[in-house]
Amino acid sequence: SVPFNNFILIINDLVMLFLLLIFIFFMKKAFFILILIFMSCKNFNVKTYEIGNIKTIYGDMYFWLYEETPLHKASFIELSTNNYWNSLSFNRVIENFVIQGGCPDVPEGFSNSPYLIEPEFIPEIKHQYGAVGMGRDNNPEKRSAGCQFYIVHDTLGIPRLDQNYTVFGQLFKGFEVLNKIATLPTDSLDEPLNRVSIKVRTLLLTKKELTQFGGLTFLK
C-alpha cells in the first residue's frame, strides 16, 4: 500500500542520514588526526642549534659552539650531556684575563681529564672577549684537556693565546655574569673565596629562540 511504501522510504532516508552523520563524524576525526600528524612532522623538521649553557648562582651564560672545531664541540656536548662538570666550579678567576672552570689548573687536575683533544686552531676564531676555550697543560702537541674550559674576560682579547689554545665557542648572552664572576674576591691561587658552582648543559634552540637570546649573528 502507499502508506507502507512511504514508511519504507522514510526509514531508508533515516538510515542514509544516520550513515551520513557517522561518515561526517569519522571524517572530522580523521581530519584532526591528519592535522596533528602534519603539525608533528612540521615540528620535527624545525632546525635547531646546539648552544652551550652554564648556570651559576649569578645567572646563566649562553654561548655558540663552533662547527669549525668539531672535536671540541663533540667533547663539550658529550661531557655536558653526562653532567660531567656539575660537581665542579669556576676555580681560577683572573679579572681582565679569564674565568676557568672544570678540573683544577694543576697536574693532578689535568690527570683526571677523561681524554685529550687534538688542537683545532682556526685563524678566524680568536681569543676575543667572551671566547670559550679549552685548557691544557704544557704538552708539546698543544692538545686540550677535555675536563677544563675558560671564558675570556679581557675586552681587548688575548692574542697571545691564539694558535696556542683552542677556542670552540663564543658567549652571546650573560656577559654581566662573566663580569660578576671575573671580579669576585680570590685567594693567592686565584680561586674565588666563595665557591662558584656550575651546571653545564647543551641546549637545542630554534632560530626564533636563538634570535630572542641574541645569537642570530652566528647563523650563516
CYANA upper distance limits for C-alpha pairs under 8 A (distance plus 0.5 A):
  1 SER  CA      5 ASN  CA      6.82
  2 VAL  CA      6 ASN  CA      6.71
  3 PRO  CA      7 PHE  CA      6.74
  4 PHE  CA      8 ILE  CA      6.84
  5 ASN  CA      9 LEU  CA      6.79
  6 ASN  CA     10 ILE  CA      6.70
  7 PHE  CA     11 ILE  CA      6.72
  8 ILE  CA     12 ASN  CA      6.65
  9 LEU  CA     13 ASP  CA      6.61
 10 ILE  CA     14 LEU  CA      6.65
 11 ILE  CA     15 VAL  CA      6.64
 12 ASN  CA     16 MET  CA      6.62
 13 ASP  CA     17 LEU  CA      6.54
 14 LEU  CA     18 PHE  CA      6.51
 15 VAL  CA     19 LEU  CA      6.63
 16 MET  CA     20 LEU  CA      6.52
 17 LEU  CA     21 LEU  CA      6.65
 18 PHE  CA     22 ILE  CA      6.77
 19 LEU  CA     23 PHE  CA      6.59
 20 LEU  CA     24 ILE  CA      6.65
 21 LEU  CA     25 PHE  CA      6.56
 22 ILE  CA     26 PHE  CA      6.75
 23 PHE  CA     27 MET  CA      6.49
 24 ILE  CA     28 LYS  CA      6.60
 25 PHE  CA     29 LYS  CA      6.96
 26 PHE  CA     30 ALA  CA      6.54
 27 MET  CA     31 PHE  CA      6.47
 28 LYS  CA     32 PHE  CA      6.74
 29 LYS  CA     33 ILE  CA      6.63
 30 ALA  CA     34 LEU  CA      6.59
 31 PHE  CA     35 ILE  CA      6.73
 32 PHE  CA     36 LEU  CA      6.70
 33 ILE  CA     37 ILE  CA      6.67
 34 LEU  CA     38 PHE  CA      6.54
 35 ILE  CA     39 MET  CA      6.63
 36 LEU  CA     40 SER  CA      6.56
 37 ILE  CA     41 CYS  CA      6.62
 38 PHE  CA     42 LYS  CA      6.58
 39 MET  CA     43 ASN  CA      6.68
 40 SER  CA     44 PHE  CA      6.74
 41 CYS  CA     45 ASN  CA      6.79
 42 LYS  CA     46 VAL  CA      7.11
 46 VAL  CA    206 THR  CA      7.60
 47 LYS  CA    206 THR  CA      6.65
 47 LYS  CA    207 LYS  CA      7.91
 48 THR  CA    204 LEU  CA      6.06
 48 THR  CA    205 LEU  CA      5.62
 48 THR  CA    206 THR  CA      4.98
 48 THR  CA    207 LYS  CA      7.32
 49 TYR  CA    203 LEU  CA      8.34
 49 TYR  CA    204 LEU  CA      5.80
 49 TYR  CA    205 LEU  CA      5.72
 49 TYR  CA    206 THR  CA      6.80
 49 TYR  CA    207 LYS  CA      8.09
 50 GLU  CA     64 TRP  CA      7.98
 50 GLU  CA     65 LEU  CA      7.25
 50 GLU  CA    202 THR  CA      6.76
 50 GLU  CA    203 LEU  CA      6.15
 50 GLU  CA    204 LEU  CA      5.37
 50 GLU  CA    205 LEU  CA      7.17
 51 ILE  CA     62 TYR  CA      7.28
 51 ILE  CA     63 PHE  CA      6.36
 51 ILE  CA     64 TRP  CA      5.78
 51 ILE  CA     65 LEU  CA      6.51
 51 ILE  CA    202 THR  CA      6.00
 51 ILE  CA    203 LEU  CA      5.55
 51 ILE  CA    204 LEU  CA      6.76
 51 ILE  CA    205 LEU  CA      7.53
 52 GLY  CA     62 TYR  CA      6.12
 52 GLY  CA     63 PHE  CA      5.57
 52 GLY  CA     64 TRP  CA      6.85
 52 GLY  CA     65 LEU  CA      7.13
 52 GLY  CA    200 VAL  CA      7.97
 52 GLY  CA    201 ARG  CA      6.60
 52 GLY  CA    202 THR  CA      5.25
 52 GLY  CA    203 LEU  CA      6.81
 53 ASN  CA     60 ASP  CA      7.35
 53 ASN  CA     61 MET  CA      6.16
 53 ASN  CA     62 TYR  CA      5.17
 53 ASN  CA     63 PHE  CA      7.06
 53 ASN  CA    200 VAL  CA      6.24
 53 ASN  CA    201 ARG  CA      5.65
 53 ASN  CA    202 THR  CA      6.47
 53 ASN  CA    203 LEU  CA      7.34
 54 ILE  CA     60 ASP  CA      6.12
 54 ILE  CA     61 MET  CA      5.71
 54 ILE  CA     62 TYR  CA      7.20
 54 ILE  CA    198 ILE  CA      6.86
 54 ILE  CA    199 LYS  CA      6.15
 54 ILE  CA    200 VAL  CA      5.08
 54 ILE  CA    201 ARG  CA      7.00
 55 LYS  CA     59 GLY  CA      6.55
 55 LYS  CA     60 ASP  CA      5.03
 55 LYS  CA     61 MET  CA      7.12
 55 LYS  CA    198 ILE  CA      6.14
 55 LYS  CA    199 LYS  CA      5.53
 55 LYS  CA    200 VAL  CA      6.91
 56 THR  CA     60 ASP  CA      6.58
 56 THR  CA    196 VAL  CA      7.26
 56 THR  CA    197 SER  CA      6.65
 56 THR  CA    198 ILE  CA      5.71
 56 THR  CA    199 LYS  CA      7.32
 57 ILE  CA    196 VAL  CA      7.73
 57 ILE  CA    197 SER  CA      7.99
 58 TYR  CA    177 VAL  CA      6.40
 58 TYR  CA    180 LYS  CA      7.89
 58 TYR  CA    181 ILE  CA      8.25
 59 GLY  CA    174 GLY  CA      7.86
 59 GLY  CA    177 VAL  CA      6.42
 60 ASP  CA    174 GLY  CA      6.40
 60 ASP  CA    177 VAL  CA      7.36
 61 MET  CA    171 LEU  CA      7.57
 61 MET  CA    172 PHE  CA      8.45
 61 MET  CA    173 LYS  CA      6.22
 61 MET  CA    174 GLY  CA      4.81
 61 MET  CA    175 PHE  CA      7.68
 61 MET  CA    177 VAL  CA      7.28
 61 MET  CA    178 LEU  CA      8.06
 62 TYR  CA    171 LEU  CA      6.26
 62 TYR  CA    172 PHE  CA      6.60
 62 TYR  CA    173 LYS  CA      5.63
 62 TYR  CA    174 GLY  CA      6.85
 63 PHE  CA    132 VAL  CA      8.30
 63 PHE  CA    169 GLY  CA      6.55
 63 PHE  CA    170 GLN  CA      5.54
 63 PHE  CA    171 LEU  CA      4.46
 63 PHE  CA    172 PHE  CA      6.01
 63 PHE  CA    173 LYS  CA      7.41
 64 TRP  CA    169 GLY  CA      5.67
 64 TRP  CA    170 GLN  CA      5.64
 64 TRP  CA    171 LEU  CA      6.86
 64 TRP  CA    172 PHE  CA      7.68
 64 TRP  CA    215 GLY  CA      7.97
 64 TRP  CA    218 PHE  CA      7.91
 65 LEU  CA     73 LYS  CA      6.60
 65 LEU  CA    168 PHE  CA      6.49
 65 LEU  CA    169 GLY  CA      4.97
 65 LEU  CA    170 GLN  CA      7.42
 66 TYR  CA     70 PRO  CA      7.84
 66 TYR  CA     73 LYS  CA      7.31
 66 TYR  CA    168 PHE  CA      6.02
 66 TYR  CA    169 GLY  CA      6.05
 66 TYR  CA    170 GLN  CA      8.45
 67 GLU  CA     73 LYS  CA      7.76
 68 GLU  CA    122 ILE  CA      7.93
 68 GLU  CA    168 PHE  CA      8.46
 69 THR  CA     73 LYS  CA      6.61
 69 THR  CA    120 GLU  CA      6.29
 69 THR  CA    122 ILE  CA      8.41
 69 THR  CA    167 VAL  CA      8.50
 69 THR  CA    168 PHE  CA      6.29
 70 PRO  CA     74 ALA  CA      6.41
 71 LEU  CA     75 SER  CA      6.67
 71 LEU  CA    117 ILE  CA      7.47
 71 LEU  CA    118 GLU  CA      8.13
 71 LEU  CA    120 GLU  CA      8.29
 72 HIS  CA     76 PHE  CA      6.62
 72 HIS  CA    117 ILE  CA      7.48
 72 HIS  CA    120 GLU  CA      8.36
 72 HIS  CA    134 MET  CA      8.44
 72 HIS  CA    146 GLY  CA      8.48
 72 HIS  CA    168 PHE  CA      6.67
 73 LYS  CA     77 ILE  CA      6.72
 73 LYS  CA    168 PHE  CA      6.94
 74 ALA  CA     78 GLU  CA      6.59
 75 SER  CA     79 LEU  CA      6.60
 75 SER  CA    146 GLY  CA      7.28
 76 PHE  CA     80 SER  CA      6.41
 76 PHE  CA    146 GLY  CA      8.20
 77 ILE  CA     81 THR  CA      6.41
 77 ILE  CA    201 ARG  CA      8.26
 77 ILE  CA    202 THR  CA      6.47
 78 GLU  CA     82 ASN  CA      6.79
 79 LEU  CA     83 ASN  CA      6.76
 79 LEU  CA     84 TYR  CA      5.67
 79 LEU  CA     85 TRP  CA      7.90
 80 SER  CA     84 TYR  CA      6.34
 80 SER  CA     85 TRP  CA      7.27
 80 SER  CA    200 VAL  CA      6.05
 80 SER  CA    201 ARG  CA      5.50
 80 SER  CA    202 THR  CA      6.79
 81 THR  CA    201 ARG  CA      6.87
 81 THR  CA    202 THR  CA      7.26
 83 ASN  CA    199 LYS  CA      8.16
 83 ASN  CA    200 VAL  CA      7.44
 83 ASN  CA    201 ARG  CA      7.98
 85 TRP  CA     89 SER  CA      8.12
 85 TRP  CA    102 GLY  CA      6.50
 85 TRP  CA    147 CYS  CA      8.33
 85 TRP  CA    198 ILE  CA      7.51
 85 TRP  CA    199 LYS  CA      7.07
 85 TRP  CA    200 VAL  CA      6.72
 86 ASN  CA    197 SER  CA      8.11
 86 ASN  CA    198 ILE  CA      6.22
 86 ASN  CA    199 LYS  CA      5.07
 86 ASN  CA    200 VAL  CA      6.75
 87 SER  CA    197 SER  CA      7.77
 87 SER  CA    198 ILE  CA      7.78
 87 SER  CA    199 LYS  CA      8.25
 88 LEU  CA    101 GLY  CA      7.87
 88 LEU  CA    102 GLY  CA      6.09
 88 LEU  CA    103 CYS  CA      7.70
 88 LEU  CA    197 SER  CA      6.58
 88 LEU  CA    198 ILE  CA      6.76
 89 SER  CA    101 GLY  CA      6.01
 89 SER  CA    102 GLY  CA      6.47
 89 SER  CA    195 ARG  CA      7.35
 89 SER  CA    196 VAL  CA      5.82
 89 SER  CA    197 SER  CA      4.73
 89 SER  CA    198 ILE  CA      5.65
 90 PHE  CA     99 ILE  CA      7.14
 90 PHE  CA    100 GLN  CA      5.88
 90 PHE  CA    101 GLY  CA      4.46
 90 PHE  CA    102 GLY  CA      7.14
 90 PHE  CA    191 GLU  CA      8.37
 90 PHE  CA    192 PRO  CA      8.36
 90 PHE  CA    195 ARG  CA      8.02
 90 PHE  CA    196 VAL  CA      6.05
 90 PHE  CA    197 SER  CA      7.15
 90 PHE  CA    198 ILE  CA      7.61
 91 ASN  CA     99 ILE  CA      8.44
 91 ASN  CA    100 GLN  CA      6.69
 91 ASN  CA    101 GLY  CA      6.22
 91 ASN  CA    102 GLY  CA      7.90
 91 ASN  CA    104 PRO  CA      7.01
 91 ASN  CA    190 ASP  CA      8.09
 91 ASN  CA    191 GLU  CA      5.50
 91 ASN  CA    192 PRO  CA      7.12
 91 ASN  CA    195 ARG  CA      8.12
 91 ASN  CA    196 VAL  CA      8.03
 92 ARG  CA     99 ILE  CA      6.44
 92 ARG  CA    100 GLN  CA      5.56
 92 ARG  CA    101 GLY  CA      7.44
 92 ARG  CA    104 PRO  CA      8.32
 92 ARG  CA    105 ASP  CA      8.13
 92 ARG  CA    189 LEU  CA      7.98
 92 ARG  CA    190 ASP  CA      5.68
 92 ARG  CA    191 GLU  CA      5.26
 92 ARG  CA    192 PRO  CA      7.59
 93 VAL  CA     98 VAL  CA      6.77
 93 VAL  CA     99 ILE  CA      4.96
 93 VAL  CA    100 GLN  CA      6.72
 93 VAL  CA    181 ILE  CA      7.79
 93 VAL  CA    182 ALA  CA      6.11
 93 VAL  CA    183 THR  CA      8.34
 93 VAL  CA    184 LEU  CA      8.18
 93 VAL  CA    186 THR  CA      7.79
 93 VAL  CA    190 ASP  CA      5.96
 93 VAL  CA    191 GLU  CA      6.54
 93 VAL  CA    192 PRO  CA      7.15
 94 ILE  CA     98 VAL  CA      6.05
 94 ILE  CA     99 ILE  CA      6.67
 94 ILE  CA    182 ALA  CA      6.50
 94 ILE  CA    183 THR  CA      8.11
 94 ILE  CA    190 ASP  CA      6.91
 95 GLU  CA     99 ILE  CA      8.28
 95 GLU  CA    153 HIS  CA      7.18
 95 GLU  CA    154 ASP  CA      8.09
 95 GLU  CA    182 ALA  CA      5.35
 95 GLU  CA    183 THR  CA      6.11
 96 ASN  CA    152 VAL  CA      8.39
 96 ASN  CA    153 HIS  CA      5.56
 96 ASN  CA    154 ASP  CA      4.67
 96 ASN  CA    155 THR  CA      7.71
 96 ASN  CA    182 ALA  CA      7.99
 97 PHE  CA    152 VAL  CA      6.47
 97 PHE  CA    153 HIS  CA      5.61
 97 PHE  CA    154 ASP  CA      5.50
 97 PHE  CA    158 ILE  CA      8.16
 98 VAL  CA    150 TYR  CA      6.71
 98 VAL  CA    151 ILE  CA      5.89
 98 VAL  CA    152 VAL  CA      4.94
 98 VAL  CA    153 HIS  CA      5.45
 98 VAL  CA    154 ASP  CA      7.60
 98 VAL  CA    182 ALA  CA      7.69
 99 ILE  CA    150 TYR  CA      6.00
 99 ILE  CA    151 ILE  CA      5.94
 99 ILE  CA    152 VAL  CA      7.26
 99 ILE  CA    153 HIS  CA      7.50
 99 ILE  CA    178 LEU  CA      8.19
 99 ILE  CA    181 ILE  CA      7.81
 99 ILE  CA    182 ALA  CA      6.48
100 GLN  CA    148 GLN  CA      7.85
100 GLN  CA    149 PHE  CA      6.38
100 GLN  CA    150 TYR  CA      4.60
100 GLN  CA    151 ILE  CA      7.03
101 GLY  CA    148 GLN  CA      6.43
101 GLY  CA    149 PHE  CA      6.04
101 GLY  CA    150 TYR  CA      6.49
102 GLY  CA    147 CYS  CA      6.19
102 GLY  CA    148 GLN  CA      5.05
102 GLY  CA    149 PHE  CA      6.89
103 CYS  CA    109 GLY  CA      5.63
103 CYS  CA    110 PHE  CA      7.08
103 CYS  CA    112 ASN  CA      7.89
103 CYS  CA    113 SER  CA      7.88
103 CYS  CA    147 CYS  CA      6.07
103 CYS  CA    148 GLN  CA      5.91
104 PRO  CA    108 GLU  CA      8.22
104 PRO  CA    109 GLY  CA      5.18
104 PRO  CA    110 PHE  CA      7.61
104 PRO  CA    148 GLN  CA      8.27
105 ASP  CA    109 GLY  CA      6.57
105 ASP  CA    110 PHE  CA      7.45
106 VAL  CA    110 PHE  CA      6.87
107 PRO  CA    111 SER  CA      6.63
107 PRO  CA    137 ASP  CA      7.95
108 GLU  CA    112 ASN  CA      7.35
109 GLY  CA    113 SER  CA      7.74
110 PHE  CA    136 ARG  CA      7.93
110 PHE  CA    137 ASP  CA      7.55
110 PHE  CA    145 ALA  CA      7.14
110 PHE  CA    147 CYS  CA      7.88
112 ASN  CA    147 CYS  CA      8.07
113 SER  CA    145 ALA  CA      6.46
113 SER  CA    146 GLY  CA      6.31
113 SER  CA    147 CYS  CA      5.36
113 SER  CA    148 GLN  CA      8.42
114 PRO  CA    146 GLY  CA      6.91
114 PRO  CA    147 CYS  CA      7.25
115 TYR  CA    145 ALA  CA      7.06
115 TYR  CA    146 GLY  CA      6.32
115 TYR  CA    147 CYS  CA      8.45
116 LEU  CA    143 ARG  CA      6.39
116 LEU  CA    144 SER  CA      5.95
116 LEU  CA    145 ALA  CA      5.36
116 LEU  CA    146 GLY  CA      6.25
117 ILE  CA    143 ARG  CA      5.74
117 ILE  CA    144 SER  CA      5.41
117 ILE  CA    145 ALA  CA      6.94
117 ILE  CA    146 GLY  CA      7.07
118 GLU  CA    141 GLU  CA      8.26
118 GLU  CA    142 LYS  CA      7.97
118 GLU  CA    143 ARG  CA      5.29
118 GLU  CA    144 SER  CA      7.03
119 PRO  CA    141 GLU  CA      8.22
119 PRO  CA    142 LYS  CA      6.68
119 PRO  CA    143 ARG  CA      5.67
119 PRO  CA    144 SER  CA      6.93
119 PRO  CA    165 TYR  CA      7.88
119 PRO  CA    166 THR  CA      6.52
120 GLU  CA    166 THR  CA      6.25
120 GLU  CA    167 VAL  CA      8.47
121 PHE  CA    125 ILE  CA      8.29
121 PHE  CA    162 ASP  CA      8.20
121 PHE  CA    163 GLN  CA      5.83
121 PHE  CA    164 ASN  CA      8.13
121 PHE  CA    165 TYR  CA      7.98
121 PHE  CA    166 THR  CA      6.18
121 PHE  CA    167 VAL  CA      8.01
122 ILE  CA    126 LYS  CA      8.26
122 ILE  CA    163 GLN  CA      8.01
123 PRO  CA    162 ASP  CA      8.35
123 PRO  CA    163 GLN  CA      7.89
125 ILE  CA    167 VAL  CA      7.25
126 LYS  CA    131 ALA  CA      7.87
126 LYS  CA    157 GLY  CA      8.48
126 LYS  CA    159 PRO  CA      7.70
126 LYS  CA    162 ASP  CA      6.36
126 LYS  CA    167 VAL  CA      7.38
127 HIS  CA    131 ALA  CA      5.98
127 HIS  CA    132 VAL  CA      8.47
127 HIS  CA    152 VAL  CA      7.27
127 HIS  CA    157 GLY  CA      5.97
127 HIS  CA    158 ILE  CA      5.85
127 HIS  CA    159 PRO  CA      6.67
127 HIS  CA    161 LEU  CA      7.15
127 HIS  CA    162 ASP  CA      6.61
127 HIS  CA    167 VAL  CA      7.35
128 GLN  CA    152 VAL  CA      7.24
128 GLN  CA    154 ASP  CA      8.04
128 GLN  CA    155 THR  CA      7.63
128 GLN  CA    156 LEU  CA      7.27
128 GLN  CA    157 GLY  CA      4.52
128 GLN  CA    158 ILE  CA      6.97
128 GLN  CA    159 PRO  CA      8.41
129 TYR  CA    152 VAL  CA      5.85
129 TYR  CA    153 HIS  CA      6.17
129 TYR  CA    154 ASP  CA      6.14
129 TYR  CA    155 THR  CA      5.32
129 TYR  CA    156 LEU  CA      7.09
129 TYR  CA    157 GLY  CA      5.74
130 GLY  CA    151 ILE  CA      6.21
130 GLY  CA    152 VAL  CA      5.49
130 GLY  CA    153 HIS  CA      6.72
130 GLY  CA    170 GLN  CA      6.26
130 GLY  CA    171 LEU  CA      5.36
130 GLY  CA    172 PHE  CA      8.05
130 GLY  CA    175 PHE  CA      7.89
131 ALA  CA    151 ILE  CA      6.06
131 ALA  CA    152 VAL  CA      5.81
131 ALA  CA    167 VAL  CA      7.02
131 ALA  CA    168 PHE  CA      8.36
131 ALA  CA    169 GLY  CA      6.48
131 ALA  CA    170 GLN  CA      4.98
131 ALA  CA    171 LEU  CA      6.62
132 VAL  CA    149 PHE  CA      7.43
132 VAL  CA    150 TYR  CA      6.18
132 VAL  CA    151 ILE  CA      5.06
132 VAL  CA    152 VAL  CA      7.14
132 VAL  CA    167 VAL  CA      6.10
132 VAL  CA    168 PHE  CA      6.50
132 VAL  CA    169 GLY  CA      5.19
132 VAL  CA    170 GLN  CA      5.97
132 VAL  CA    171 LEU  CA      7.44
133 GLY  CA    149 PHE  CA      6.03
133 GLY  CA    150 TYR  CA      5.87
133 GLY  CA    151 ILE  CA      6.95
133 GLY  CA    165 TYR  CA      7.33
133 GLY  CA    166 THR  CA      5.98
133 GLY  CA    167 VAL  CA      4.49
133 GLY  CA    168 PHE  CA      6.08
133 GLY  CA    169 GLY  CA      7.22
134 MET  CA    144 SER  CA      6.24
134 MET  CA    145 ALA  CA      7.11
134 MET  CA    146 GLY  CA      7.62
134 MET  CA    148 GLN  CA      6.30
134 MET  CA    149 PHE  CA      4.79
134 MET  CA    150 TYR  CA      6.77
134 MET  CA    165 TYR  CA      7.20
134 MET  CA    166 THR  CA      6.36
134 MET  CA    167 VAL  CA      7.09
134 MET  CA    168 PHE  CA      7.95
135 GLY  CA    144 SER  CA      6.25
135 GLY  CA    145 ALA  CA      6.31
135 GLY  CA    146 GLY  CA      8.46
135 GLY  CA    148 GLN  CA      5.75
135 GLY  CA    149 PHE  CA      5.87
135 GLY  CA    150 TYR  CA      7.26
135 GLY  CA    165 TYR  CA      7.39
136 ARG  CA    142 LYS  CA      7.63
136 ARG  CA    143 ARG  CA      7.10
136 ARG  CA    144 SER  CA      5.25
136 ARG  CA    145 ALA  CA      5.43
136 ARG  CA    148 GLN  CA      7.99
136 ARG  CA    165 TYR  CA      8.11
137 ASP  CA    142 LYS  CA      8.36
137 ASP  CA    144 SER  CA      8.32
137 ASP  CA    145 ALA  CA      8.06
138 ASN  CA    142 LYS  CA      7.51
139 ASN  CA    143 ARG  CA      7.30
142 LYS  CA    164 ASN  CA      7.14
142 LYS  CA    165 TYR  CA      7.54
144 SER  CA    165 TYR  CA      7.85
144 SER  CA    166 THR  CA      7.71
151 ILE  CA    178 LEU  CA      8.38
152 VAL  CA    157 GLY  CA      7.67
152 VAL  CA    158 ILE  CA      8.22
153 HIS  CA    157 GLY  CA      8.28
153 HIS  CA    178 LEU  CA      7.55
153 HIS  CA    179 ASN  CA      7.63
153 HIS  CA    182 ALA  CA      7.45
154 ASP  CA    158 ILE  CA      7.33
158 ILE  CA    162 ASP  CA      7.92
160 ARG  CA    164 ASN  CA      8.27
161 LEU  CA    165 TYR  CA      6.34
162 ASP  CA    166 THR  CA      8.15
171 LEU  CA    175 PHE  CA      7.95
172 PHE  CA    213 PHE  CA      8.33
172 PHE  CA    214 GLY  CA      6.86
172 PHE  CA    215 GLY  CA      6.33
173 LYS  CA    213 PHE  CA      7.08
173 LYS  CA    214 GLY  CA      7.13
173 LYS  CA    215 GLY  CA      8.20
174 GLY  CA    178 LEU  CA      7.04
175 PHE  CA    179 ASN  CA      6.66
176 GLU  CA    180 LYS  CA      6.60
177 VAL  CA    181 ILE  CA      6.72
178 LEU  CA    182 ALA  CA      6.53
179 ASN  CA    183 THR  CA      6.78
180 LYS  CA    184 LEU  CA      7.08
184 LEU  CA    192 PRO  CA      6.77
184 LEU  CA    193 LEU  CA      8.37
185 PRO  CA    192 PRO  CA      6.31
185 PRO  CA    193 LEU  CA      6.54
186 THR  CA    190 ASP  CA      5.60
186 THR  CA    191 GLU  CA      5.59
186 THR  CA    192 PRO  CA      4.63
186 THR  CA    193 LEU  CA      5.58
187 ASP  CA    191 GLU  CA      6.04
187 ASP  CA    192 PRO  CA      6.94
187 ASP  CA    193 LEU  CA      6.69
192 PRO  CA    196 VAL  CA      7.76
205 LEU  CA    209 GLU  CA      6.11
205 LEU  CA    210 LEU  CA      6.32
206 THR  CA    210 LEU  CA      6.49
207 LYS  CA    211 THR  CA      6.54
207 LYS  CA    216 LEU  CA      7.87
208 LYS  CA    212 GLN  CA      6.82
209 GLU  CA    213 PHE  CA      6.79
210 LEU  CA    214 GLY  CA      6.79
210 LEU  CA    215 GLY  CA      5.70
210 LEU  CA    216 LEU  CA      6.47
211 THR  CA    215 GLY  CA      6.04
211 THR  CA    216 LEU  CA      5.27
215 GLY  CA    219 LEU  CA      8.41
